[in-house]
């Protein structure tokens, strides 16, 4: 069951590079940074994911990142999801991530699946929302 929304962040794509091409298939690496709230705490996020084209025009990807609090706490994450190209060159991904943290403020996320929406507009602006999956 989808639980409460536990975070929302806005940011910017900071880099892209092509990892491989094979005929019509391709694999791209993307880095991004953002700010927002996670469990009500202000965080700065840095993340990188790779995305590979799939038959039929879809995308599959995996990524990792870190959430850093203003007082130096942190939580890392890894996950994966599926995506698609949308109007005007934007991208839209949906998937699940898994956090790890020794910070007491993020302890409740250890061992919990977190589902996400991650969208990138044509100018490279990112917007993500995360929910606890119970």
PAZAPA-4460 file (N, C-alpha, C; in steps of 0.05 Angstrom, whole numbers, plus 32768, in hexadecimal, padded with zeros to 4 digits):
% residues 134
    n_x    n_y    n_z   ca_x   ca_y   ca_z    c_x    c_y    c_z   seq   type   mol
   8011   7FE9   8000   8000   8000   8000   8012   8019   8000     1      X     A
   800A   802C   7FF0   8019   8045   7FEF   8014   8055   8009     2      X     A
   802A   805C   8016   8027   806B   802F   8029   8089   802A     3      X     A
   8031   8098   803E   8032   80B5   803C   8049   80BF   802B     4      X     A
   8044   80D6   801F   805A   80E2   8010   806F   80EC   8024     5      X     A
   8088   80E4   8020   809D   80EA   8034   80B1   80FE   8029     6      X     A
   80AF   8106   8010   80C2   8119   8006   80BA   8125   7FEB     7      X     A
   80C6   813C   7FE6   80C3   814A   7FCC   80DB   815B   7FC8     8      X     A
   80E7   8159   7FB0   80FF   8168   7FAA   80FE   8174   7F8E     9      X     A
   810B   818A   7F8A   810E   8197   7F70   812C   819B   7F6B    10      X     A
   8134   8198   7F52   8150   819B   7F4C   8155   819F   7F2E    11      X     A
   816D   8198   7F26   8177   819C   7F0B   8189   8185   7F03    12      X     A
   8185   817D   7EEA   8198   816A   7EDE   81B3   8178   7EDB    13      X     A
   81C8   816B   7EE4   81E3   8178   7EE3   81F6   816C   7ECF    14      X     A
   81EF   8155   7EC5   8201   8149   7EB1   81F4   8131   7EA3    15      X     A
   81FD   812B   7E8B   81F4   8114   7E7C   820B   8109   7E6B    16      X     A
   820D   80EF   7E68   8220   80E4   7E56   8215   80C9   7E4B    17      X     A
   821C   80C3   7E32   8214   80AB   7E26   8227   8095   7E2E    18      X     A
   821D   807F   7E39   822D   8069   7E42   8231   8054   7E2C    19      X     A
   821C   8050   7E1C   821E   803D   7E06   8207   8041   7DF2    20      X     A
   820D   8038   7DD9   81F9   8037   7DC4   81FC   801C   7DB6    21      X     A
   81E5   8010   7DAE   81E6   7FF7   7DA0   81CE   7FF7   7D8E    22      X     A
   81D2   7FFE   7D75   81BC   8001   7D62   81A9   8017   7D6B    23      X     A
   8190   8011   7D72   817E   8025   7D7B   817D   8027   7D99    24      X     A
   818B   8015   7DA7   818B   8015   7DC4   81A1   8028   7DCF    25      X     A
   819C   8035   7DE6   81B0   8046   7DF1   81AE   8045   7E10    26      X     A
   81C4   804D   7E1C   81C6   804E   7E3A   81D3   8069   7E41    27      X     A
   81C6   8078   7E52   81CF   8093   7E59   81D2   8095   7E77    28      X     A
   81E6   80A4   7E81   81E9   80A9   7E9D   81E2   80C7   7EA2    29      X     A
   81D3   80CC   7EB7   81C9   80E6   7EBE   81CF   80ED   7EDB    30      X     A
   81D9   8104   7EE1   81DD   810E   7EFC   81CA   8125   7F01    31      X     A
   81C2   8128   7F1B   81B0   813E   7F22   81B5   8147   7F3F    32      X     A
   81AD   815F   7F45   81AE   8169   7F60   8194   8177   7F66    33      X     A
   818C   8178   7F80   8174   8185   7F87   8172   818B   7FA4    34      X     A
   815C   8199   7FAB   8156   81A0   7FC7   8139   819A   7FCC    35      X     A
   8133   8195   7FE5   8117   8191   7FED   8115   8186   8009    36      X     A
   8100   8177   800E   80FB   816C   8028   80F8   814E   8026    37      X     A
   8104   8140   803A   8101   8123   803E   80FA   811F   805B    38      X     A
   80E3   8113   8060   80D9   810F   807C   80D7   812A   808A    39      X     A
   80D1   813F   807C   80CE   815A   8087   80E9   8168   808D    40      X     A
   80FF   815C   8085   811A   8167   8089   8124   8173   806F    41      X     A
   8130   818B   8071   813C   8197   8059   8155   8186   8051    42      X     A
   8156   817F   8037   816C   816F   802D   8176   817A   8013    43      X     A
   818F   8174   800D   819C   8179   7FF4   81A2   815E   7FE8    44      X     A
   819A   8159   7FCF   819D   813F   7FC3   81B0   8140   7FAB    45      X     A
   81C0   812B   7FA9   81D2   8126   7F92   81CC   810A   7F89    46      X     A
   81C7   8106   7F6F   81C1   80EB   7F65   81CC   80E7   7F49    47      X     A
   81CF   80CD   7F42   81D7   80C5   7F27   81C8   80AC   7F20    48      X     A
   81BE   80AB   7F07   81B1   8092   7EFE   81B9   808D   7EE1    49      X     A
   81B7   8074   7ED9   81B9   806D   7EBD   819E   8064   7EB3    50      X     A
   8199   8069   7E9A   817F   8063   7E8E   8184   8056   7E73    51      X     A
   8177   8040   7E6D   817B   8032   7E54   8160   802F   7E45    52      X     A
   8162   8034   7E2B   814A   8032   7E1B   8140   8015   7E1A    53      X     A
   8126   8012   7E18   8119   7FF8   7E17   8109   7FF5   7DFE    54      X     A
   8103   7FDD   7DF4   80F2   7FDA   7DDD   80D7   7FE8   7DE2    55      X     A
   80CD   7FF5   7DCE   80B3   8003   7DD0   80B6   801F   7DDA    56      X     A
   80CF   8029   7DDF   80D3   8045   7DE5   80D5   804B   7E03    57      X     A
   80D2   8038   7E14   80D4   803D   7E31   80F1   803E   7E3A    58      X     A
   80F5   8043   7E54   8110   8045   7E60   8110   8035   7E79    59      X     A
   8127   8029   7E7F   812B   801C   7E99   8145   8028   7EA4    60      X     A
   8145   802D   7EBF   815D   8039   7ECA   8161   8031   7EE7    61      X     A
   817A   8035   7EF1   8182   8031   7F0C   8193   8048   7F15    62      X     A
   8191   804F   7F2F   81A0   8066   7F39   81A7   8064   7F56    63      X     A
   81B6   8078   7F5F   81BE   807A   7F7A   81C2   8098   7F81    64      X     A
   81C1   809E   7F9B   81C4   80B9   7FA3   81C7   80BC   7FC1    65      X     A
   81C9   80D5   7FC9   81CB   80DC   7FE5   81BB   80F5   7FEC    66      X     A
   81AE   80F4   8003   819F   810B   800E   81B0   8115   8025    67      X     A
   81B6   812F   8025   81C7   813B   803A   81B7   8150   8048    68      X     A
   81B7   814F   8062   81A8   8163   8072   81BA   817B   8078    69      X     A
   81AE   8191   8080   81BD   81A9   8086   81D0   81A6   809E    70      X     A
   81CA   8192   80AF   81DB   818E   80C7   81EF   8177   80C2    71      X     A
   81F1   816E   80A9   8205   8159   80A3   81FC   813D   80A3    72      X     A
   81E3   8138   80AA   81D8   811C   80A8   81D5   8114   808B    73      X     A
   81D2   80FA   8087   81CF   80F1   806B   81C0   80D7   8069    74      X     A
   81B6   80D2   8052   81A9   80B8   804B   81B0   80B2   802E    75      X     A
   81B9   809A   8029   81BF   8092   800D   81A7   8081   8003    76      X     A
   81A5   8080   7FE8   8190   8070   7FDC   819A   8063   7FC2    77      X     A
   818D   804C   7FBC   8191   803E   7FA2   8175   8036   7F99    78      X     A
   8172   8034   7F7F   8158   802B   7F75   8157   8028   7F57    79      X     A
   813F   8023   7F4E   813B   8020   7F31   811E   8026   7F29    80      X     A
   811A   8029   7F0F   8100   802F   7F06   80FE   802F   7EE8    81      X     A
   80E6   8036   7EDF   80E0   8037   7EC2   80D9   8054   7EBB    82      X     A
   80DE   805B   7EA2   80D8   8076   7E9A   80CE   8077   7E7D    83      X     A
   80C7   8090   7E76   80BD   8095   7E5A   80C3   80B1   7E53    84      X     A
   80C5   80B6   7E38   80C7   80D0   7E2E   80AB   80DC   7E2C    85      X     A
   80A8   80F5   7E34   808E   8103   7E32   8091   811C   7E21    86      X     A
   807C   8129   7E1C   807A   8140   7E0A   8091   8154   7E0E    87      X     A
   809C   815D   7DF8   80B0   8172   7DF8   80CC   816A   7E01    88      X     A
   80D1   8151   7E04   80EC   8148   7E0C   80EF   8143   7E2A    89      X     A
   80D9   8144   7E39   80DA   813F   7E56   80DB   8121   7E5A    90      X     A
   80E3   8119   7E72   80E4   80FD   7E7B   80D4   80F9   7E94    91      X     A
   80C9   80E1   7E97   80BA   80DB   7EAF   80C1   80BE   7EB8    92      X     A
   80C9   80BB   7ED1   80D1   80A2   7EDD   80C0   809B   7EF5    93      X     A
   80BC   8081   7EF9   80AE   8076   7F11   80BD   805E   7F1A    94      X     A
   80C0   805A   7F34   80CF   8043   7F3E   80D0   8042   7F5C    95      X     A
   80E4   8034   7F66   80E8   8030   7F83   8105   8035   7F8A    96      X     A
   810A   8040   7FA1   8124   8044   7FAC   8125   803A   7FC9    97      X     A
   813E   8034   7FD2   8142   8029   7FEC   8158   8039   7FFA    98      X     A
   8151   8044   8011   8163   8056   8020   8173   8046   8035    99      X     A
   818A   8052   803C   819B   8048   8052   81A6   8060   8060   100      X     A
   81A3   8060   807B   81AD   8077   808A   81B1   806F   80A7   101      X     A
   81C7   807A   80B3   81CB   8077   80D0   81C1   8090   80DF   102      X     A
   81B8   80A4   80D0   81AD   80BC   80DD   8192   80B6   80EA   103      X     A
   818E   80BD   8103   8175   80B7   8111   815D   80C3   8102   104      X     A
   8160   80DA   80F6   814A   80E7   80E8   8140   80D8   80CF   105      X     A
   8151   80C6   80C4   814A   80B7   80AD   8147   8099   80B2   106      X     A
   814A   8091   80CB   814A   8074   80D2   8131   8065   80C9   107      X     A
   811B   8073   80C9   8102   8065   80C2   8101   805C   80A5   108      X     A
   8113   8066   8094   8113   805F   8078   8124   8046   8073   109      X     A
   8135   803D   8086   8144   8025   8082   8132   800D   8080   110      X     A
   8136   7FFD   806B   8126   7FE5   8067   810A   7FEA   805C   111      X     A
   8105   8002   8052   80EA   8009   8048   80ED   800F   8029   112      X     A
   80DA   8004   801A   80D9   800B   7FFE   80CC   8027   7FFB   113      X     A
   80D8   8038   7FEB   80CE   8053   7FE6   80C9   8055   7FC8   114      X     A
   80B0   805C   7FC1   80AA   805F   7FA4   80AD   807C   7F9D   115      X     A
   80B4   8080   7F84   80BA   809C   7F7B   80AD   80A2   7F60   116      X     A
   80AA   80BC   7F5C   80A4   80C9   7F42   80BC   80DC   7F3E   117      X     A
   80C8   80DA   7F27   80DF   80EC   7F20   80DA   80F6   7F04   118      X     A
   80D7   8110   7F01   80D2   811C   7EE7   80E7   8131   7EE0   119      X     A
   80EE   8132   7EC7   8102   8145   7EBD   80F6   8154   7EA6   120      X     A
   80F4   816E   7EA8   80E9   817E   7E92   80FD   8182   7E7C   121      X     A
   80F5   818D   7E64   8108   8190   7E4E   8121   81A1   7E55   122      X     A
   811F   81B3   7E69   8135   81C4   7E70   8147   81B7   7E85   123      X     A
   8141   819E   7E8E   8152   8190   7EA1   814A   8195   7EBE   124      X     A
   8134   81A2   7EC3   812A   81A5   7EDF   811E   818B   7EE8   125      X     A
   8124   8183   7F01   811A   816A   7F0C   8106   816F   7F22   126      X     A
   80F4   815D   7F25   80E0   815E   7F3B   80DB   8141   7F43   127      X     A
   80DE   813B   7F5D   80D9   8120   7F66   80C7   8121   7F7F   128      X     A
   80B8   810C   7F82   80A7   8107   7F99   80AC   80EA   7FA1   129      X     A
   80AC   80E5   7FBC   80B0   80CA   7FC6   809B   80C4   7FDB   130      X     A
   8093   80AA   7FDB   807F   80A0   7FEE   8089   8087   7FFB   131      X     A
   8083   8083   8014   8089   806A   8022   8076   8055   8017   132      X     A
   8080   803D   8011   8070   8027   8008   806D   8013   801E   133      X     A
   8055   8010   8028   8051   7FFF   8040   8046   7FE4   8037   134      X     A
***
